[in-house]
Amino acid sequence: MPSRSEPAIVTVQLLRDWPLPEVAGAKDSRGTALIVGGSRHTPGAVLLAGVAALRAGAGVLQLAVEESTATALSIQVPEALVLDLPEPGQVLPDRLAELAGQASAVAIGPGLGDIDHAAALLRHVLAATRPETTVVLDAYALGALSKDPSLTADRPGSYVLTPNIDEARYLLGGDLDEDLTDVAVRIAQRYRAVVSLFGRIAEPDGRTWWEQTGGSGLGTSGSGDVRAGVVTGLLCRGAQPAQAACWAAYAHAGSAQRLAPRFGRIGFLAREIADEIPAVLAAV
């Protein structure tokens, strides 16, 4: 592995020197986000990721979830087109491939509960996405990738991986070093993707960043889904993969800081984190 320099600390000034693309005009100018996931028992993960993508600035939102939860989700997120997917093991619809081919950014994994189903969704979606479309892999999609790296290797393009510590362990196939920046670099180089891990962001070429202000309150159910959604929304706006990951890490942590005076360092909910995203981005 080539030597690397110390990570750049993600600060307001760093982000101001790395501004997000300007957006103007109709919703189509801010891109279309497609979020694929949501098993029968965890459809809320897709809701959180989808709302976070909109809060981060995506113009159009499309969600793909199991048929048993699609109607309820379409009511909970009236801003979105909701596609119903068959139960695991059944043939995936052509409509999913059509939506993937039109999307500006795609996130796969939030709320999925089956590795084989996640792998099938990955194959189906990646076969349809354009090479310039960045794909965000989260949760069970990362588990599927750890078992079969060819899932992404067979489709040239850009990827952002958003693992938690356990998922990072699966991706590397063993115990982790204490240096999470080094862990993020190793994953990035193994899978040729940008990696966002616990505030550490790494590119395959070894460049790294570190968002240091995230507190323990971010360790709450659904928080990772929000982070993946923010990355997806920023990609829709035209951000580059590493840029989207750095801005998302800052917005994720900054939202927790805004919530702390009301709820304390812990106790706020992932849905509340998503609601604070626009204010944090606007303040940069």
N, C-alpha and C positions, 0 to 999 in steps of 0.2 A: 504494500500500500504506500502511495507517495506521502511524503510529509505534508502536514497542513499547518496553516497559521492559526492563531487563536481566533475564536469566533468574533464577528462584529456584534456589538451589543445593539439590540433593536431599541432605538430611542425615537422621540418625536422628531429630532433633527434628522436622523437617518431616513425616516419615512418622508419628511418634507423634501429631502434631497432625492427621493425615489418616488415621485408622486404617481398616484393612480392615473390612468388615462382619463381625459376629460370626456364626459358624456353629455349629450344634448339630444333634443328631439323626442320622438315617440319611443314607446317601450321597446321596440325592436332594436333600437340603437344601443340598449343595455344588455342585449343577449338573452338567450333562452337557457335556463337551467333544467336539467332532467335529473331527478333523484330516483334511484331504483333500489327497492328494498322492502322492509316492512312485512314481516311474517304475520300470521294470524294473531299471534300473542303480543307482538311489539310494533304495531303500526305507528305508535307515537314517535318513534325514532325518525321516520320519514317526515312526519309533521314538523318536528324540531329542525331538521336539516333544511327542509323546504322554506320554512318561515325565515330561518337565518340567512338563506340565500337571497330572499327578497329584501331583508333588512340590510344586507351588504350591498344591495343595489342592482341585482338581477332584474331585468325588465319583464320576463315571462317565466312562469314556473310550471313545470310538468312533473307529476308524481306517478310512479308505477309501483303498485302494491298488490298483494293477493286479493282475489275477487271478494273474499269474505269481509274485507275491511274497506273496500274502495268507496262504497257509498257513504259510510260514516266519515271517511277522511275528506271526501269532496264537500261535505257540509262543514266540517271543521276548518277547512282551508278553501273558502269560496274563491280565492284569487287564483287557484290552480286548476289546470286540466288534470284529471285523475284517470289513469288507465288501469283497468283491472287485469291482473295476471292469473293464470291458472295455478292450481296447487303444485307443489314440487313434484317433479317427475313427469309432468305433462308437457305437451308441445307449446313452446312460447310463441306468442302471436307476432305476425308480421308488423303489426302496428307499433310494437316496441322498437323494432329495428328502424322503422320509419322515423319515429321520434328521435332516436339516437342519432340518425343521420342528419337531422336538422338542428340538433342542440349545439349551443356554443360551448358548454361545459357539461360534463356528466359526472355524477357521484353514484357509486355502487357500493352497497353494503349496509347502510344504516338499518338496523332492525331485522336483518336476515338471521335465520336460526338453523341453517343447514348448509354444510360445506359443499356438498354436491350440487345443491340448487344454486348456491352462489357461483360456483364454477360454470354452471350452465348459463346463468345470466351474463356472466362476464364474456363468455364466448359469443353469445348471441349479440350483445351490445357492441363489443369491440369489433366484430366483423362489419358493423354498420357505421361506426363513427368515422368522421373524416380525419385524416392525419393531423390536421391543425387543431382538432378538438382535444383539449386536455381532459383527462379522466382522473377523478379522485377516487381512490380506493380506501375503504374504511371497514372496520369490524370484520364480519365473516368473509368479505371479499379478500381481505388480507390473509385470512386463514386459507382460503382457496389458493391464493397466489403462493403461499409458503409451500404448499404441497405440489404445485405445478407452475414453476416460473415461466414456462412457455406460454402461459395465458396472455402475458403482456409482451413477451419477447417476439411472438409471432405477429404483433401489430405495431409497426413503427409509430411513434408519436410521443406525446408528453404525458407524464403521469405525476400525480402527487399522492404519496402514501401518508396516512394520518394514524399511525398505530398508537396504542397505549403500551405500557411496559410489557404486558403479557403477549400482545401481538408482536411486539418487537422481538421477543424471545423466539416466537414461532418463526418469524421471518429469517432469523439467523441460525435457527436450529440448535440452540443451546443457551447456556447461561450468559448473562450480559456483564459487560464491564461496568464499573462504577461511573466511568466517564460517559455520560449520555450523548455528548457531542460526538465522541468517537463511535458510539453505537449507531447514531443517525448517519454518519458518514459511511460506515460499513454497509448499512442497509441500502443507502442511496447508490453505492457503487455496485452492490450485488444485483439490484433490480433496475439500474439505470433510470432512477426516478428521483424527484425532489421528495424529501422526507421531512415531516413535521412531527417531532416527538418531544412532548413535555417541555415545550418552549424552545427546543433546539431544532433548527432548520438546516438541512444539508443538501447540497447539490452533488451529483456524481463526480464532478471535477474536484471535490474536496472543499469548496467554499462553504463557510458555515456562518450562521447567525444565532443569537441567543436572546430571547425575550425573557427577562429576569423577574418581572413583577407579578407573575401569576401566583395567586395564593391558594391555600388549601380548599377554599370554597369552590374552586373549579372542579374538585374531585367529587362531583355529584352526578347522579344518574341522568343521562341524556346530554351532559356537557360536551362529550366528544362528538355527538351528532351535530350539535350547534357549530362546533369548530369546523367540521367537514363542510357544513352548509355555507359558512362564511367564506371559506376558501373557494367553493364553487361559485358563489355569487360574485366574488371579486374577479375570478377568471372570466365570467360572463361579461364583465365590464371592460375586459381587454388586458387585465394584468398578466404578467408573465408568471409561470409557476412558482418560482422562488419568491417573487415579489408578493404574490397572493398569499403564500404561506406566512411570510413575515408580517404583512399587514393583518392577516387573520389572527395570528398569535397575539399581536398587540391589542387588537380589538377585543378578543376573547378575555384577556387579562384585564384590560381597561374596564370592561363591563362589570367584572367582579368588584373592582375598586369602587365603581359608582354605586353598586348595590350594598356594599359593606356598611355604610352609615345607617342604612335602614334595617338591615338584617344581621349585622355582625359579619365576621369573617367567614362563617359557614351558616348554612340554613336557607340560602336563596335557591331558587329553582332554575333548571336549565332554560325553561321558557322565558324566565325573567332576564337571563343573560342575553338571549336573542333580542329582546326588546330594547336593550341598551346599545346595541351595535351601532345604529346610525349616529347617535350622539357622540360616541367615541371617535368614529371616523371623521365626523364633521369638525371635531376639535383639533385634529392634527394640523 
